[in-house]
Amino acid sequence: MARELSEKDWTLLKTLAPECDAVVCVSSGFVYRSILPPVANHYANDEQDFLERLSRLSDEDLRYLVSLVNDGSESLGCVEPKYAEIFIDFVRNRLGDEDAESILRVYEDVDECVT
């Protein structure tokens, strides 16, 4: 589900990718509509860097991001499996199995890419 990023969403994106200075995806030319895909696909250098970026989130911010994934607002469709797995494991370690399993179910059901 495509959405316009809220001010809070932009704050999270800047927390995860402080070097993000454009609202437009370089690859697609579209305005970002999600937080995780640009971080995973454009800003993280590798898996370790992605994990370190996720570690910048407070538990409150992570819960917010999980809620966006669960309600379909935050797209995981463009996130490569290795990065989705890192995100799910990160959620499991920080918030618990229930939240991680809910993200996994959403990821397995995703069939579209919304950056």
Secondary structure as UniProt FT lines:
FT   HELIX           7..16
FT   TURN            18..19
FT   TURN            26..28
FT   HELIX           36..38
FT   HELIX           39..43
FT   HELIX           47..54
FT   TURN            55..56
FT   HELIX           59..70
FT   TURN            71..72
FT   TURN            77..78
FT   HELIX           81..95
FT   HELIX           97..109
//
